[in-house]
Amino acid sequence: MNAKYSISAFCVCVIFLTAACALSSNLLMDDNAEETQSLVEPKSETEPSYDQQPEIDIPEIGSGVISFGALDPEKLTYLGAFRLPDDSGGMGWEYSGHGMTFFKEGDPAGTSDGYPGSLFIVGHDQQLWVAEVTIPEPVISKNLDDLNTAETLQPFNDISGAYITEALAIPRMGIEYLPALGDQTSGKLYFTIGQHIQDFEASHGWASLDLADPDSSGLWFFDGYTNYATSDYLFEIPDDWANTYVSGYRLGSGRFREGVWSGLGPALFAFAPWEEGNPPADGDTLTSIIPLLLYGEQVEGMSEIAYREDTQMEGYAESDHWWGGAWLTSETGDAVIFVGTKAIGENWYGFANGVVWDYACAEDPDIECPEVPDFPYDNRGFWAEDFMPVILFFDPADLALVAQGLIEPYEPQPYALVDLTDYWLDPETNVEIYKRDLVGAAAYDRENGILFIVERLADEYKSVIHVFQIKE
């Protein structure tokens, strides 16, 4: 099967999303955690319900109105997918996909297949090394054997300056390429490093494109903002928009940490480390930062984003995971997108089989902690009745209003949600192999309007890259 087909062939839900869970005004993390416990009644540890969930109805929400200048999701056409190499060194491509960026000048010999350039992609999520691969012609097929396989251009190496170590618990990494800016003489691979539990830590840096000798600079602190809202995905902000609204700050950085720590929706900041040195000194604090999305408020010195009910993104759910993003531009319209795994149905904190964990049970003798279920249901975290891979669309015009101080960073709302389930090779979570996230990072070839999205653990334990294109 090699025909191209429109993304409108499956569910495109244009939305002003409804709230996924009730939240009380002026709550902070611990208060919300208590409220989470009432979402689902505990279920028996001896009869796991994870594989017995009923079919979840996904409501169609919103009027379908797309503002002038915003990208209509139906303009996205699916081109197919390709596999990653069998071996690129390091710990490999298993459990990969935290970060990805397109490099226009990569693989100059590969233009004949119609897919010029290369991709830098983050590998195994416990090592987070980066490799560069070719972009083969994508193929539309559910059969892995039909897909073309990328080739390694540069094998895996650590671009973080040895900041990624075993001391990081559940680490995260985002990467993005930009050409030379400010006083730079060459383009850079920008990166950000985070971990599951952290306060205010140095998190951002840059490296050269030579993975064998990355000459890393950083890490730098993100002035005043918690890592929970800043240290995950990175993507380019278009030059014209950046010069008009954010003083030429060409990088977008943010994070959505499941729960409430990063606010009630994905965060996004424009920033420009090249404005503060070439490079800024290790340990410096970056101040060239402009918030564009933040569903809550950064209280000075508080490591969680404070929030109220009115600072919630419509459709937010505690168990959402937004892993990547891109700023799409085209003749037909523009959009800021986030890609990730959307929680649907009821959400709870606890275990995959529905057992709810009360945060207070470890300290309050009047609250009994439930028994931890046996493997594979023993991974405690935020869970939901079901999950689906999606793209979330925002209108850049709304972010322009934020940048100009005309509206608050929590006021923009997504205008569309696209369900990727029909395109995914294996769109189901699998607790036995720790497959909680169906979607990894995204990357965008601006010149050709091509969007790349990672499907995690689709090729046994390896990722697969899906390819879409904006059609005029």
Buried (B, 14 or more C-beta within 10 A) or exposed (E): EEEEBBBBEBBBBBBBBEBBBEBEEEBBBEEBBEBBBEBBEBBEBEEBBBEEEEEEEBEEBBEEEBEEEBBBBBBBBBBBBBBBBEEBBBBBBBBBBBBBBBBBEBBEEBEEEEBBBBBBBBBBBEBBBBBBBBBBBBBBBEEBEBBBBBBBBBBBBBBBBEBBEEEBEEBBBBBBBBEEBEEBEEBBBBBBBBBBEBEBBBBBBBBBBEBEEBBBBBBBBBBEBBBBBBBBBBBBBBEEBBEEBBEBBBBBBBBBBBBBBBBBBBBBBBBBBBBBBBBBEEEBBBEBBBBBBBBBBBEEEBBBBBBBEEBBBBBBBBBBBBBBBBBBBBEBBBBBBBBBBBBBBBBBBBBBBBBBBBBBBEEEEEEEEBEBBEEBBBBBBBBBBBBBBBBBBBBBBBBBBBBEEEBBBBBBBBBBBBBBBEBBBBBEBBBEEBBBBBBBBBBBBBEBBBBBBBBBBBBEBBBBBBBBBBBE
